[in-house]
Amino acid sequence: MSAPADSLRPELVEAVRSIARTLKRRDFETCVVGGAVRDMVSGRTPADVDLVTTATFDELTEVFPEVKIAGACFGVAHLRRNGFEFEIASARRERGSMDGRHPETVKFTRDLDEDALRRDFTVNAMRWDPLTGKIADPAGGLNDLARGLVRTVGVPEERFEEDYLRMLRAVRFACTLDFALEERTFAAIRALAPRCASLSGERIREEVTRMLTCRFPEKALRLLSETGILQAVLPEVAALKGVRQPKEFHPEGDVFEHTCLLLRHMVLPDELLAWSALLHDTGKPGTASADPDGRIRFFGHEDLGEKIVHAVAQRLHFSTAAKEAVAHAVRNHMRMASVREMKEAKLKKLVSEEHFGMELELHRLDCIACHGCMETFTFLVDHLSRTPQRALPEPLVMGRDLVAAGFSPGPAFKTVLDLVFDRQLAGEFPDRAAALEAACRLLRKNTAFPDNVKHNTP
């Protein structure tokens, strides 16, 4: 069978053919391999184009002295040609695994079929010869592609024992491609899923993030749960199953179902929104209680949820910025319900926060996934349409202004400046002079500035 190259830019195809022709003159075969071939056959545009060659790394460097080492022991290199960066792997066979991640032995081979049969899934084991346009399919990937199946190459247990991450990758491919897990592949994952807990936090985070930001994140969460992987890598989310909610507010069902619905309704999610949606109610299992009349409550679940976010972020090695953004969203996701009662200054501060747009979208999803009441969301959208400039203005009064007015710096400064800034945001001062006069009056009334000074407004 021939693969259509229509989904590849002509200049990219020519760069690939240029590499293949150069190696062919030295009697080395070179093919496009893996996901790029799968996408070409499916009519998708590949994100990356990887190559496999019968040349060893040493032979590759003889032909292309400019090639850069990426993993010499695995024969992986990077080569730039005509402005494109390619990963080129020497054909190899692998045997066994020491730790569910690294093979016990790696040997290079001149047989490209042998290389294909050590790969993870049949739909990733096809290769395309750029010089002949022909597809080689030693593992039956074309058939599985037509049937919409993710199936391992060879015995599932052996493939997963070689690298536990392949179990997460199987789920990711199933939800990204909207495929099903082949029966034996699914059963093997169910049996081996607990071993995913031994994977590094970075590898887990990267795979789960890609699942959450794909076209079918709800499917990913359900598959993670059904295969047992969720319990191994995110027990905090697995704990949401069976946690009942008050039917008048959550007719959709338990907290897990609610979270699935949030993921279903995400539109073009980024990493921060996706993780915030996944973790926003993780505090509910630990705070569930019932009133004497039987009504279910989750007092303080947002505070416990914030702590859970920090624990998950530490375990999965989130960046500091991502951790803080998700924790802030989870801690504050309930405050949206009271925005219509907020004073103008507080509301202006809220909408000026760095990730307010993401948190507003989280609120929209939260509402859609339960009672469907959108009044607060509409109120905030209307507010933003009236005041599109979300950045806060420069404070009219600064600490240096109070020093210039004759006051000594102290703890009272911050309290006074915050109070005056809130009044500024509420539009109380016609100019800087009026704001400074109000600040000075506050400080003169009580230089010790007791706790009740907030009542001593001029």
Buried (B, 14 or more C-beta within 10 A) or exposed (E): EEBEBEBBEEEBBBBBBEBBEBBEEEEBBBBBBBBBBBBBBEEEEBEEBBBBBBBBBEBBBEBBEEBEEBEEEBBBBBBEBEEBEBBBBBBBBBEEBEEBBBBEEBEBBBEBBBBBBBBBBBBBBBBBBBEEEBBBBBBBBBEBBEEEBBBBBBEBBEBBBBBBBBBBBBBBBBBBBEBBBBEEBBBBBBBBBEBBEEBEBEBBBBBBBBBBBBEBBBBBBBBBBBBBBBBBBBEBBBBBBEBEBBEEEBEBBBBBBBBBBBBBBBEEBBBBBBBBBBBBBBBBBBBBEEEEEEEBEBEEBBEBBBBBBBEBBEBBBBEEEBBBBBBBBBBBBBBBBEBEEEEBBBBBBBBBBEBBEBBBBBBBBBBBBBEEEEEBBEBBEEBBEEEEEEEBEEBBBBBEBBEEBEBEEBEBBEBBBEBBBBBBBBEBBEEBEBBBBBBBEBBEEEEEBEEEBEEEEE
